[in-house]
Amino acid sequence: MPHQNIVFHGLLKQIPWATFDRLVEEHSAERDRRQIKCKAHLIAMLLGQLCGARGLREIEAALKSHAGRLYHLGGASISKSTLATANQSEAAAAVFSALLSALMKQLQGGYRRKVRDCVRLIDSTSVRLSSLSGDWAMFSTAACGAKAHIVYDPDADQPLYLIVTASNVNDITAAKQMPIEPGATYVFDLGYYDFGWWAELDAAGCRIVTRLKANTPFEVVEDRAVAAGSSILSDRIGYLPKRLAASRKNPMSGLVREVRVLNDHGKQLRIFTNDLQASAQEIADLYKRRWAIELFFRWVKQTLKIDHFLGTSENAVRIQITIALIAFLLLRLVHDANKIVESPLMLARLIRTNLMRRRPIAGLLRPPIPPPPDQPAFDFGAAATRAANRRRAARALAMECAA
């Protein structure tokens, strides 16, 4: 019977290992020879992520249980204390973040579009941490938490950028660290309310779709007609306030647009954009696409289980969130290469169920090939009897010939 690799091996094949080795070298992540290898660390964390491990002891037990199968992948048995130490490494966190960026580009390469057709959703999601993380993630006297700030492509259904901060860091502070893609469409909510940042996007030729606060003044210079009976209440061209304070000029001073819409819950929204040409319905539909990133956050939290953290340090939290997104991208790459199920969620369940089995990913829905039937045990007594009979027949024949 031909050799068959385990399902986990098929998943790890999607990782650009040459790039990974280069990143390890660039960040000097294996400078201390006493620490575990970065590859073994990555495999251990991915195994725990895909198995839904709730603690480092579970990962340790899984590594020991499957040591023979993981050895050929570059994995190793790692103790709980060694894994905890590795998760505190800033260099390891940097390597895994860079690997995540490489995988994002690898997946994005299959969705080539013109820049003006690219939509980028920006949002963040919060995760609750224990009080042991209070030295860096204290949100209030009773709560600690972290935020994952994401730039998301709804057409490719994948994240494009990640930054992890404490929960008390404002969304706009993280957004200002994100790279701007000239010409793309950026859609975001009130958490990114900063006219100076909007002006940077506008100067880069980006289309902006967001919301205005209820009390933000808007000087109307043109009131466009809207279709009767639609959810569009008004479509107006005008200016934002000229000054933000008594001595500060508003950098977003050009002609802009306000589209008032009635959402599904009967609430009026003031949608802002710097696009003066698109229809009001197109602008409203773009803002409605923000729901895609909320679904992504829910998918990752529920399927990849990042509601429980295995460490308390900032690097440990960063590593776990980064590993969860690496697992998501690996599942997406495998899903695109093996169209065995329509839903990525179903594929994630199949992978989790069969992770350490020797089966091809493309054949997970086919029944496994049964082993060859057992051969009957060799009967040494019968063999000896046949040999004795052959010897007697040979002697009798020899005697006849002699006579």
ChimeraX attribute file (.defattr): number of C-alpha atoms within 10 A of each C-alpha:
attribute: neighborCount
match mode: 1-to-1
recipient: residues
	/A:1	6
	/A:2	3
	/A:3	7
	/A:4	10
	/A:5	16
	/A:6	19
	/A:7	22
	/A:8	25
	/A:9	20
	/A:10	18
	/A:11	17
	/A:12	17
	/A:13	12
	/A:14	17
	/A:15	19
	/A:16	13
	/A:17	13
	/A:18	8
	/A:19	13
	/A:20	18
	/A:21	14
	/A:22	12
	/A:23	20
	/A:24	22
	/A:25	13
	/A:26	11
	/A:27	16
	/A:28	13
	/A:29	21
	/A:30	15
	/A:31	12
	/A:32	9
	/A:33	8
	/A:34	8
	/A:35	15
	/A:36	18
	/A:37	19
	/A:38	21
	/A:39	16
	/A:40	18
	/A:41	21
	/A:42	18
	/A:43	20
	/A:44	22
	/A:45	21
	/A:46	20
	/A:47	21
	/A:48	24
	/A:49	23
	/A:50	22
	/A:51	19
	/A:52	17
	/A:53	18
	/A:54	16
	/A:55	14
	/A:56	22
	/A:57	17
	/A:58	15
	/A:59	25
	/A:60	21
	/A:61	15
	/A:62	18
	/A:63	23
	/A:64	15
	/A:65	12
	/A:66	14
	/A:67	15
	/A:68	13
	/A:69	19
	/A:70	21
	/A:71	13
	/A:72	11
	/A:73	17
	/A:74	14
	/A:75	22
	/A:76	23
	/A:77	20
	/A:78	22
	/A:79	15
	/A:80	16
	/A:81	12
	/A:82	15
	/A:83	20
	/A:84	17
	/A:85	13
	/A:86	21
	/A:87	25
	/A:88	19
	/A:89	17
	/A:90	16
	/A:91	21
	/A:92	25
	/A:93	24
	/A:94	19
	/A:95	24
	/A:96	22
	/A:97	23
	/A:98	18
	/A:99	23
	/A:100	24
	/A:101	17
	/A:102	18
	/A:103	21
	/A:104	19
	/A:105	14
	/A:106	16
	/A:107	19
	/A:108	17
	/A:109	11
	/A:110	10
	/A:111	11
	/A:112	9
	/A:113	10
	/A:114	9
	/A:115	13
	/A:116	13
	/A:117	11
	/A:118	18
	/A:119	21
	/A:120	24
	/A:121	24
	/A:122	24
	/A:123	24
	/A:124	22
	/A:125	17
	/A:126	16
	/A:127	18
	/A:128	17
	/A:129	22
	/A:130	15
	/A:131	15
	/A:132	13
	/A:133	19
	/A:134	19
	/A:135	11
	/A:136	17
	/A:137	25
	/A:138	20
	/A:139	17
	/A:140	11
	/A:141	8
	/A:142	8
	/A:143	15
	/A:144	22
	/A:145	21
	/A:146	25
	/A:147	24
	/A:148	22
	/A:149	21
	/A:150	24
	/A:151	24
	/A:152	24
	/A:153	19
	/A:154	18
	/A:155	12
	/A:156	16
	/A:157	15
	/A:158	20
	/A:159	25
	/A:160	21
	/A:161	19
	/A:162	20
	/A:163	18
	/A:164	22
	/A:165	21
	/A:166	20
	/A:167	24
	/A:168	15
	/A:169	14
	/A:170	14
	/A:171	22
	/A:172	17
	/A:173	14
	/A:174	19
	/A:175	20
	/A:176	13
	/A:177	9
	/A:178	16
	/A:179	9
	/A:180	14
	/A:181	15
	/A:182	15
	/A:183	19
	/A:184	20
	/A:185	21
	/A:186	24
	/A:187	24
	/A:188	19
	/A:189	17
	/A:190	13
	/A:191	16
	/A:192	21
	/A:193	16
	/A:194	13
	/A:195	15
	/A:196	12
	/A:197	17
	/A:198	21
	/A:199	19
	/A:200	15
	/A:201	21
	/A:202	19
	/A:203	13
	/A:204	14
	/A:205	16
	/A:206	22
	/A:207	21
	/A:208	23
	/A:209	23
	/A:210	25
	/A:211	22
	/A:212	21
	/A:213	12
	/A:214	9
	/A:215	6
	/A:216	9
	/A:217	12
	/A:218	17
	/A:219	14
	/A:220	15
	/A:221	12
	/A:222	11
	/A:223	13
	/A:224	11
	/A:225	12
	/A:226	17
	/A:227	11
	/A:228	8
	/A:229	7
	/A:230	10
	/A:231	17
	/A:232	20
	/A:233	18
	/A:234	16
	/A:235	20
	/A:236	22
	/A:237	19
	/A:238	17
	/A:239	18
	/A:240	22
	/A:241	16
	/A:242	16
	/A:243	13
	/A:244	12
	/A:245	9
	/A:246	6
	/A:247	7
	/A:248	9
	/A:249	12
	/A:250	16
	/A:251	17
	/A:252	22
	/A:253	15
	/A:254	14
	/A:255	16
	/A:256	19
	/A:257	27
	/A:258	29
	/A:259	24
	/A:260	21
	/A:261	21
	/A:262	15
	/A:263	13
	/A:264	8
	/A:265	6
	/A:266	9
	/A:267	8
	/A:268	15
	/A:269	20
	/A:270	21
	/A:271	21
	/A:272	21
	/A:273	27
	/A:274	22
	/A:275	19
	/A:276	15
	/A:277	8
	/A:278	9
	/A:279	13
	/A:280	27
	/A:281	17
	/A:282	10
	/A:283	21
	/A:284	24
	/A:285	11
	/A:286	18
	/A:287	22
	/A:288	12
	/A:289	16
	/A:290	20
	/A:291	11
	/A:292	16
	/A:293	24
	/A:294	13
	/A:295	11
	/A:296	16
	/A:297	17
	/A:298	13
	/A:299	14
	/A:300	18
	/A:301	17
	/A:302	11
	/A:303	17
	/A:304	20
	/A:305	18
	/A:306	20
	/A:307	14
	/A:308	16
	/A:309	18
	/A:310	18
	/A:311	23
	/A:312	20
	/A:313	19
	/A:314	21
	/A:315	20
	/A:316	22
	/A:317	24
	/A:318	26
	/A:319	28
	/A:320	23
	/A:321	27
	/A:322	24
	/A:323	26
	/A:324	24
	/A:325	21
	/A:326	23
	/A:327	23
	/A:328	21
	/A:329	22
	/A:330	21
	/A:331	20
	/A:332	20
	/A:333	17
	/A:334	22
	/A:335	21
	/A:336	14
	/A:337	12
	/A:338	13
	/A:339	13
	/A:340	18
	/A:341	14
	/A:342	10
	/A:343	10
	/A:344	17
	/A:345	16
	/A:346	13
	/A:347	21
	/A:348	20
	/A:349	13
	/A:350	16
	/A:351	21
	/A:352	17
	/A:353	14
	/A:354	16
	/A:355	21
	/A:356	18
	/A:357	16
	/A:358	16
	/A:359	21
	/A:360	18
	/A:361	25
	/A:362	16
	/A:363	11
	/A:364	18
	/A:365	11
	/A:366	10
	/A:367	7
	/A:368	11
	/A:369	8
	/A:370	6
	/A:371	7
	/A:372	7
	/A:373	6
	/A:374	6
	/A:375	6
	/A:376	6
	/A:377	6
	/A:378	8
	/A:379	8
	/A:380	8
	/A:381	9
	/A:382	10
	/A:383	11
	/A:384	11
	/A:385	11
	/A:386	11
	/A:387	12
	/A:388	12
	/A:389	12
	/A:390	12
	/A:391	12
	/A:392	12
	/A:393	11
	/A:394	11
	/A:395	12
	/A:396	12
	/A:397	11
	/A:398	11
	/A:399	9
	/A:400	8
	/A:401	8
	/A:402	7
	/A:403	5
